[in-house]
Amino acid sequence: MKTDSSAKPLSILTLLFRYSPKLLVFASVLGALAGLLYSLIIPFVLKELERQAVVPTLHNTAIVDTHSGVLVYFLVCLLILLSKATSIILVNNIAKSATGELRLSIADKISGMTTDGMEAVGFSRLLNILIDDVNTVAAAAVTIPMLMVSAVTVVGMLAYLATLNLLVFGLTMVAIIIGVVIFQVPMSIASGLYRRARSVRDLLQEGVRGLITGVYELKLDPAKAARFKQEELAAPQRESVALEKLGDALIHLAGTSSDLLSFFIIGLVVYIAPRYINLPPSQSYGVVMAMLYIAGPIAAILAMLRQLQMGKIAVTRIGALGGHREQLDELQVDPGLANWRRFGVNMVSYRYPQSPLGDEDGFELAPISLAFTRGEINFIVGGNGSGKSTLSKLISLHYKAREGEVYFDNIAVNAANLTAARSRIAVIFSNYFLFRKLYRPVTEIEQAQIQEWLQILGLAGKTELVDGQFTTTKLSDGQRRRLALLVAMLDDKDIYIFDEWAADQDPAFKQIFYRDILQHMKRQNKLVIVITHDDRYFECADRLIFMESGSVTEVREQNLEQEFPVQQTNFPLPTVHHVDADRFVISA
């Protein structure tokens, strides 16, 4: 299992081009055509004004002479409308479809990330990338045809200026180059502000998550709730808005200053140039009209640069996800894992990254070697911070050990068989997620099993499985855990790992879990690993594994035939003869 650090760079243009290259080129050509036609408007108008200045003043004669010019002028206007609108619509459709595919590819990328990589990036940032950043990319992509129209219009008008007077054209180009260079300074500062604003929005997303998931705690302490909303919601919201407003102000200030370039050039042509060069009035009129006309496209380009910059930042954040991706062999094999007898870890160790504040080292799991046998119940015991959950994530193959290996019999788990190995393990962690569907076909036999399990676990009448989907998952914490247990047992895996599953169960269901369900799994030749603090049920385990400070301190073997005779509770599921509603003990 390796991480892929060589992700291909992504940009907004390449994103659109990958989705539909031919359509994008066609839309770009239409946008360029619209810009070219825009640039022809001024020459048409000036030529008509010059012609009218020399034609006879007879009304009817003027109508006849201008008839062809009217047709051409309005035909150009119609072509501008059609080409510009079509270009925008096409690119908008491409952008929507491409960003939709991008969102799915990001979901695939997140799914393919290492578990600790996902934890390092954080839930809030992943959610922001999947939603906000993709939407930002879509908004930036739609500006491309408008940029094309505006850019070609500017180029066309500059070409027209060159035909009028090369000296004026040269002055205009110098002024534009100076304006672009000056514009880069505030744009660079604004880009940094936008990046900081995006990072702050990740904190805001975490605050929103806390507001929803922590509602019970916040309701009981108004003072704490007020401070939470101020520090985790209001403060980052204000900071993000302030950063974006400052970035916007810099860009708008620079853009407004750049707009004045047109008027600066007009002032040179009207007031300064006549003193040094012979500029005919017709050329002066043409230059003034061209510069007034060119101001609009330049302003549009500058205004759209903000969206493009935000889109560039979003694309960079999306591309950064590639650094945590798992690299699995394309050909996954299962070399004899189906009939394994022993499973274990050999000198595995793990170290969490250092704290973001740098004030303390990350937790480290010392090299651990353990061997497990099918049909065995193991309890992992230890205080908070002892390493129980970290060890369980190494055993379940969610974490990759820094050193050492995980093995089935004599076969080490590697990139070639990782998927096959994972498919034999079921886990219910303390922060599990309960899916509303099974996402696989359900046979009639399984449907009957589910009904009986719902009865056993006290969920009958609370939820049902209809067409592969539970009617509701809005249950109490204990009921949700029992439903998750039902789903795990239906999956019929070889190895079951439970992280404090019984912590929020009432005594009756704890009894069922430890004395009935675990023993049932043992009789089915499953390997069971339970993280628990329930010392009153230690007698139910074949082996107790004690941990402290990231190390295994003791492994205690237990002879259950002497210390804990397995109670025959007639638990040959799915057959259920009777359920005592008071004690939830299954009897014959």
C-alpha positions in Angstrom: 0.0 0.0 0.0 1.7 3.1 -1.2 0.7 6.7 -1.5 0.6 8.4 -4.9 2.4 11.7 -4.8 2.7 12.2 -8.5 -0.7 13.6 -9.4 -1.1 15.2 -12.8 -1.6 19.0 -12.6 -5.1 20.1 -13.2 -6.4 23.5 -14.5 -9.8 24.8 -15.4 -9.0 24.8 -19.1 -7.7 21.2 -19.0 -10.7 20.1 -17.0 -13.0 21.4 -19.8 -10.8 20.1 -22.6 -10.7 16.6 -21.1 -14.5 16.4 -20.9 -15.3 17.6 -24.5 -12.3 18.9 -26.5 -14.1 19.3 -29.9 -17.1 21.1 -28.3 -14.8 23.3 -26.3 -12.8 24.3 -29.4 -16.0 25.0 -31.3 -17.3 27.2 -28.5 -14.0 29.0 -28.3 -14.1 29.7 -32.0 -17.6 31.1 -31.7 -16.4 33.3 -28.8 -13.5 34.5 -30.9 -15.9 35.2 -33.8 -18.1 37.2 -31.5 -15.1 39.2 -30.3 -14.0 39.8 -33.9 -17.4 41.0 -34.9 -17.6 43.3 -31.9 -14.3 44.9 -33.1 -15.9 45.5 -36.5 -18.7 47.7 -35.2 -16.6 50.8 -34.8 -15.1 50.7 -38.3 -18.6 50.1 -39.8 -20.0 53.1 -37.9 -17.1 55.4 -38.7 -17.2 54.5 -42.3 -20.9 55.2 -42.5 -20.4 58.6 -40.7 -17.7 59.5 -43.2 -19.9 58.5 -46.1 -22.9 60.5 -44.9 -20.6 63.5 -44.6 -20.1 63.5 -48.3 -23.3 62.2 -49.8 -26.1 64.5 -51.0 -28.5 65.6 -48.3 -31.5 64.5 -50.2 -33.5 62.3 -47.9 -34.5 59.6 -50.4 -31.0 59.4 -51.8 -29.6 58.8 -48.4 -32.0 56.0 -47.8 -31.1 54.3 -51.0 -27.3 54.7 -50.4 -27.4 53.4 -46.8 -29.6 50.4 -47.5 -26.7 48.0 -47.9 -24.9 49.4 -44.9 -27.9 49.0 -42.7 -28.2 45.3 -43.7 -24.6 44.6 -43.0 -24.6 46.5 -39.7 -27.6 44.6 -38.3 -26.4 41.3 -39.7 -23.2 41.8 -37.8 -25.2 42.5 -34.6 -27.3 39.4 -35.1 -24.2 37.3 -35.7 -22.7 38.7 -32.5 -25.8 37.7 -30.6 -25.9 34.2 -32.0 -22.2 33.5 -31.7 -21.7 35.0 -28.2 -24.9 33.3 -26.8 -24.1 30.0 -28.3 -20.5 30.1 -27.0 -21.6 30.9 -23.5 -24.3 28.3 -23.5 -21.9 25.6 -24.8 -19.1 26.3 -22.3 -21.7 26.6 -19.5 -23.0 23.1 -20.4 -19.4 21.7 -20.7 -18.5 23.3 -17.3 -21.6 21.9 -15.5 -21.0 18.4 -16.9 -17.2 18.5 -16.3 -17.5 19.8 -12.8 -20.2 17.1 -12.1 -17.7 14.5 -13.3 -15.0 16.3 -11.2 -17.1 15.9 -8.1 -17.5 12.2 -8.7 -13.7 11.9 -9.4 -13.0 13.7 -6.1 -15.3 11.2 -4.4 -13.3 8.4 -5.9 -10.1 10.1 -4.9 -11.4 10.5 -1.3 -12.5 6.9 -1.3 -9.0 5.9 -2.4 -7.2 7.9 0.2 -5.4 6.3 3.1 -7.4 6.4 6.3 -4.8 8.3 8.2 -4.5 10.6 5.2 -8.2 11.4 5.3 -7.9 12.0 9.1 -4.9 14.3 8.4 -6.8 16.4 5.8 -9.9 16.6 8.0 -13.6 16.0 7.4 -14.3 19.8 7.1 -11.8 20.4 4.4 -12.8 17.4 2.4 -16.4 18.6 2.6 -15.4 22.1 1.5 -13.4 20.7 -1.4 -16.2 18.4 -2.5 -18.8 21.2 -2.4 -17.5 24.7 -2.3 -14.3 24.3 -4.3 -16.0 22.4 -7.1 -18.7 25.1 -7.3 -16.0 27.7 -7.5 -14.3 25.9 -10.4 -17.7 25.7 -12.2 -18.2 29.5 -11.7 -14.7 30.2 -13.0 -15.1 27.9 -16.0 -18.2 29.8 -17.2 -16.2 33.0 -17.5 -13.9 31.5 -20.2 -16.2 32.3 -23.2 -16.7 35.8 -21.9 -13.0 36.2 -21.6 -12.6 35.0 -25.1 -15.1 37.5 -26.5 -13.6 40.4 -24.5 -10.0 39.4 -25.4 -10.6 39.1 -29.1 -12.5 42.4 -29.0 -9.6 44.1 -27.5 -7.2 42.5 -30.0 -9.4 43.5 -32.9 -9.7 47.1 -31.7 -5.9 47.3 -31.2 -5.5 46.1 -34.8 -7.9 48.8 -35.9 -5.8 51.4 -34.0 -2.7 50.1 -35.8 -4.4 50.8 -39.2 -5.3 54.3 -38.0 -1.9 55.4 -36.6 1.0 53.2 -35.6 2.3 55.8 -33.1 -1.0 55.9 -31.2 -1.0 52.1 -31.4 2.4 52.0 -29.9 1.5 54.4 -27.1 -1.6 52.2 -26.4 0.4 49.0 -26.2 2.9 50.6 -23.8 0.1 51.9 -21.6 -1.6 48.4 -21.5 1.7 46.6 -20.7 2.3 49.1 -17.8 -1.3 48.6 -16.6 -1.0 44.8 -16.7 2.3 44.9 -14.8 0.9 47.2 -12.2 -2.2 45.1 -11.9 -0.2 42.0 -11.0 0.9 43.5 -7.6 -2.6 43.8 -6.1 -3.6 40.6 -7.8 -0.8 38.7 -6.1 -1.7 40.1 -2.7 -5.4 39.4 -3.3 -4.5 35.8 -4.2 -2.8 35.3 -0.9 -5.9 36.8 0.9 -8.2 34.4 -1.0 -6.1 31.4 0.0 -6.2 32.4 3.6 -10.0 32.9 3.4 -10.4 29.4 2.0 -8.4 27.9 4.9 -10.5 29.9 7.4 -13.7 28.5 5.7 -12.4 25.0 6.6 -12.5 26.1 10.2 -15.9 27.5 9.7 -17.1 24.2 8.3 -15.7 22.4 11.4 -17.7 24.8 13.5 -20.9 24.1 11.6 -20.3 20.4 12.1 -19.9 21.0 15.9 -23.0 23.1 15.9 -25.0 20.1 14.5 -23.4 17.1 16.2 -22.9 18.9 19.5 -26.4 20.2 19.8 -27.2 18.2 23.0 -24.2 19.5 24.9 -24.7 23.1 23.7 -28.4 23.1 24.7 -27.4 22.4 28.3 -24.9 25.3 28.6 -26.1 28.6 27.1 -22.8 30.3 28.1 -20.8 27.6 26.4 -23.1 27.7 23.3 -22.6 31.5 23.0 -18.8 31.2 23.3 -18.8 28.4 20.8 -20.9 30.3 18.2 -18.7 33.4 18.7 -15.3 31.6 18.5 -16.1 28.7 16.0 -18.8 30.4 13.8 -18.8 34.1 14.0 -15.1 34.7 14.3 -14.0 32.6 11.3 -17.0 33.8 9.3 -16.0 37.4 9.9 -12.4 36.7 9.2 -13.2 34.9 6.0 -15.5 37.7 4.8 -12.9 40.4 5.8 -10.2 38.6 3.9 -12.3 38.2 0.8 -13.5 41.8 1.0 -10.0 43.1 1.2 -9.0 40.9 -1.7 -12.0 42.2 -3.7 -11.2 45.8 -2.8 -7.6 45.4 -4.1 -8.8 43.8 -7.4 -11.6 46.4 -7.9 -9.2 49.3 -7.1 -6.6 47.9 -9.6 -9.4 47.2 -12.1 -10.8 50.7 -11.8 -7.3 52.2 -12.2 -6.8 50.0 -15.3 -10.1 51.3 -16.7 -8.6 54.8 -16.6 -5.9 53.7 -19.1 -8.4 54.2 -21.9 -9.1 57.8 -20.8 -5.4 58.4 -20.3 -4.8 57.5 -23.9 -7.8 59.6 -25.1 -6.2 62.5 -23.2 -2.9 62.0 -25.0 -4.6 61.8 -28.4 -6.9 64.9 -27.8 -4.6 67.2 -25.8 -1.0 66.1 -26.3 -0.5 64.4 -29.6 -1.7 67.3 -31.9 1.2 69.4 -30.6 3.8 66.9 -31.8 2.3 64.9 -34.7 -0.1 65.6 -37.5 -3.2 63.6 -36.6 -6.2 64.1 -38.9 -9.6 64.7 -37.2 -11.0 61.4 -38.7 -8.1 59.5 -37.1 -8.7 61.3 -33.8 -12.4 60.4 -33.8 -11.5 56.8 -34.6 -9.0 56.6 -31.8 -11.4 58.1 -29.3 -14.3 55.9 -30.3 -12.0 52.8 -30.2 -10.7 53.6 -26.8 -14.1 54.2 -25.4 -15.3 51.0 -27.0 -12.3 49.0 -25.7 -12.8 50.2 -22.1 -15.8 47.8 -21.6 -14.0 44.6 -22.6 -10.9 45.5 -20.5 -13.1 46.1 -17.5 -14.9 42.8 -18.1 -11.6 40.9 -18.3 -10.4 42.5 -15.1 -13.7 41.7 -13.3 -13.5 38.1 -14.3 -9.9 37.7 -13.2 -11.2 37.4 -9.6 -13.4 34.4 -10.4 -10.5 32.8 -12.3 -8.2 33.3 -9.4 -10.6 31.8 -7.0 -11.1 28.9 -9.4 -7.3 28.5 -9.6 -7.0 28.3 -5.8 -9.9 25.7 -5.7 -8.2 23.6 -8.4 -5.0 23.7 -6.4 -6.8 22.5 -3.3 -8.5 19.7 -5.2 -5.1 18.6 -6.7 -3.5 18.5 -3.3 -5.7 15.4 -2.4 -3.5 13.2 -4.6 -0.7 13.1 -2.0 -2.6 10.7 0.3 -3.9 8.3 -2.3 -3.4 4.6 -1.9 -1.6 2.9 -4.7 -2.9 -0.6 -5.1 -1.8 -3.2 -7.7 -4.4 -3.3 -10.5 -4.5 -7.1 -10.4 -5.8 -8.0 -6.9 -5.3 -11.6 -6.0 -6.5 -13.8 -3.1 -3.6 -16.4 -2.7 -5.2 -18.9 -0.4 -6.7 -16.4 2.1 -10.1 -18.2 2.0 -8.9 -21.1 4.2 -6.7 -19.2 6.6 -6.3 -20.5 10.2 -4.1 -18.0 11.9 -4.0 -14.2 11.6 -1.6 -11.8 13.2 0.7 -8.9 13.3 4.5 -9.2 13.4 6.5 -6.2 14.9 4.0 -3.6 13.6 4.5 0.0 14.8 2.8 3.2 14.0 3.3 6.9 14.7 0.8 9.7 14.3 1.9 13.0 12.7 3.2 15.7 15.0 0.6 18.1 16.5 -0.1 21.0 14.1 1.0 23.3 16.9 4.3 21.5 17.2 4.0 21.4 21.0 4.1 17.7 21.3 5.1 14.6 19.3 2.4 12.4 17.8 1.3 9.2 19.6 3.5 6.2 18.8 2.6 2.5 18.9 5.6 0.4 19.9 6.4 -2.7 17.9 3.8 -5.3 18.6 3.5 -9.0 17.7 0.3 -10.9 18.2 -1.2 -14.1 16.7 -4.9 -14.9 16.6 -6.7 -18.1 15.7 -10.1 -18.6 14.1 -12.9 -19.5 16.5 -11.2 -17.3 19.2 -12.6 -14.4 21.2 -10.0 -11.7 22.2 -10.6 -8.7 24.4 -8.2 -5.8 24.1 -8.1 -3.8 27.4 -6.5 -0.6 28.4 -7.1 3.0 29.5 -7.6 6.0 27.2 -4.6 6.7 25.1 -3.2 3.2 25.6 -3.2 2.5 21.8 -6.2 0.1 21.6 -7.9 1.9 18.7 -4.7 2.4 16.9 -3.9 -1.3 17.1 -7.3 -2.2 15.9 -6.9 0.1 12.9 -3.7 -1.7 12.0 -5.3 -5.1 12.5 -8.3 -4.0 10.3 -5.9 -2.8 7.6 -7.1 0.8 7.8 -3.7 2.0 8.8 -0.4 1.0 7.2 2.2 0.0 9.7 5.4 2.1 9.6 7.3 -1.2 10.2 6.3 -4.8 10.4 3.6 -6.8 8.6 0.1 -8.2 8.9 -0.3 -11.8 7.8 -2.8 -14.6 7.1 -1.0 -17.9 7.9 2.3 -17.3 6.1 1.0 -14.8 3.6 1.9 -11.2 4.3 -0.7 -8.5 3.3 0.7 -6.3 0.6 -0.5 -4.1 -2.3 -1.4 -7.2 -4.4 -3.8 -8.8 -1.9 -4.8 -5.8 0.3 -8.4 -5.6 -1.1 -8.9 -9.3 -0.7 -7.6 -9.2 2.8 -9.8 -6.3 3.8 -12.9 -8.0 2.4 -12.6 -10.7 5.2 -12.8 -8.1 8.0 -15.8 -6.3 9.5 -15.4 -3.5 12.0 -17.7 -1.4 14.1 -15.6 1.5 15.4 -16.7 3.9 18.1 -17.3 6.6 15.4 -19.0 4.2 13.0 -21.4 5.4 10.2 -24.7 3.6 9.8 -25.6 3.3 6.1 -29.3 3.3 5.2 -28.9 0.6 2.5 -27.1 -2.7 2.3 -25.9 -1.9 -1.3 -26.2 -5.5 -2.4 -29.1 -7.9 -3.3 -30.9 -9.5 -0.3 -32.1 -13.1 -0.7 -35.3 -14.4 0.8 -33.3 -16.4 3.4 -31.4 -13.3 4.4 -34.7 -11.3 4.6 -36.0 -13.9 7.1 -32.8 -13.7 9.1 -33.1 -9.9 9.2 -36.6 -10.1 10.6 -35.5 -12.5 13.4 -32.4 -10.5 14.2 -34.5 -7.3 14.5 -36.6 -9.2 17.0 -33.6 -10.4 18.9 -31.9 -7.0 19.0 -35.1 -5.2 20.1 -35.5 -3.4 16.8 -38.7 -4.9 15.6 -41.2 -2.2 15.0 -38.4 0.4 15.1 -37.2 -0.2 11.6 -37.6 -2.6 8.8 -35.6 -3.6 5.7 -37.6 -2.9 2.5 -36.1 -3.3 -0.9 -32.6 -3.4 0.5 -33.1 -0.1 2.5 -34.0 0.4 6.2 -37.2 2.4 6.7 -35.3 4.6 9.1 -31.9 4.9 10.8 -33.1 7.7 13.1 -32.8 5.6 16.2 -31.2 6.0 19.6 -27.4 5.5 19.9 -27.8 2.0 21.3 -30.4 1.0 18.7 -28.1 2.3 15.9 -25.2 0.2 17.2 -27.4 -2.9 17.3 -28.5 -2.2 13.8 -24.9 -1.8 12.7 -24.2 -5.2 14.4 -27.0 -6.8 12.4 -25.6 -5.5 9.1 -22.1 -6.7 10.1 -23.3 -10.2 10.9 -25.2 -10.4 7.6 -22.0 -9.6 5.8 -20.6 -12.9 7.2 -16.9 -12.0 7.5 -14.1 -14.0 8.9 -12.8 -11.4 11.4 -15.0 -9.1 13.5 -13.6 -6.1 15.4 -15.7 -4.2 17.9 -14.5 -1.0 19.4 -16.5 -0.4 22.6 -19.6 -1.7 21.0 -21.4 -2.3 24.3 -20.5 1.0 25.9 -23.9 2.6 25.4 -26.0 -0.6 25.7 -28.2 -1.4 28.6 -27.4 -4.4 30.8 -29.8 -6.7 28.9 -28.2 -6.1 25.5 -24.7 -6.3 27.0 -25.6 -9.8 28.2 -26.8 -10.8 24.8 -23.7 -9.4 23.1 -21.1 -10.9 25.4 -22.7 -14.2 26.3 -24.8 -15.0 23.2 -23.7 -13.2 20.1 -19.9 -13.5 20.7 -20.3 -17.2 21.6 -22.4 -17.7 18.5 -19.6 -16.1 16.3 -17.1 -18.4 18.0 -19.1 -21.5 17.2 -19.2 -20.2 13.6 -15.3 -20.2 13.6 -15.1 -16.4 13.4 -12.1 -14.5 14.9 -13.5 -11.9 17.3 -11.5 -8.9 18.7 -13.3 -6.7 21.1 -12.1 -3.5 22.7 -13.8 -3.2 26.0 -13.8 -1.9 29.6 -16.5 -4.3 30.7 -14.5 -6.3 33.3 -17.6 -8.2 34.5 -17.6 -9.9 31.1 -13.8 -10.7 30.9 -14.7 -14.3 31.5 -16.3 -14.5 28.1 -13.0 -14.1 26.3 -10.5 -16.8 25.4 -7.7 -14.2 25.8 -7.2 -10.8 27.4 -4.7 -8.4 25.8 -3.7 -5.6 28.1 -2.3 -2.3 26.7 -0.6 0.7 28.2 1.2 3.7 26.6 1.2 2.2 23.1 2.5 -1.2 24.2 1.1 -4.7 25.0 1.9 -5.2 28.7 0.2 -8.6 29.2 -1.5 -11.4 27.3 -3.6 -13.6 29.5 -4.9 -16.9 28.2 -8.1 -18.2 29.7 -9.5 -21.7 29.9 -13.1 -21.1 29.2 -14.1 -24.7 29.7 -13.2 -24.3 33.4 -13.7 -20.7 34.1 -16.7 -19.9 31.9 -18.7 -22.8 30.6 -20.5 -21.6 27.5 -24.2 -21.4 28.2 -26.3 -23.3 25.8 -28.9 -20.6 25.0 -30.3 -22.3 21.9 -28.9 -19.5 19.7 -28.6 -21.3 16.4 -29.5 -18.3 14.3 -31.6 -17.5 12.4 -34.0 -19.8 14.3 -35.5 -18.0 17.3 -38.0 -19.8 19.4 -38.8 -17.3 22.1 -37.6 -13.9 23.3 -38.2 -12.9 26.9 -39.2 -9.2 26.6 -38.0 -8.4 30.1 -34.5 -9.9 30.0 -34.0 -10.3 26.2 -32.5 -13.7 26.9 -33.0 -16.2 24.1 -34.4 -19.5 25.4 -35.5 -22.7 23.9 
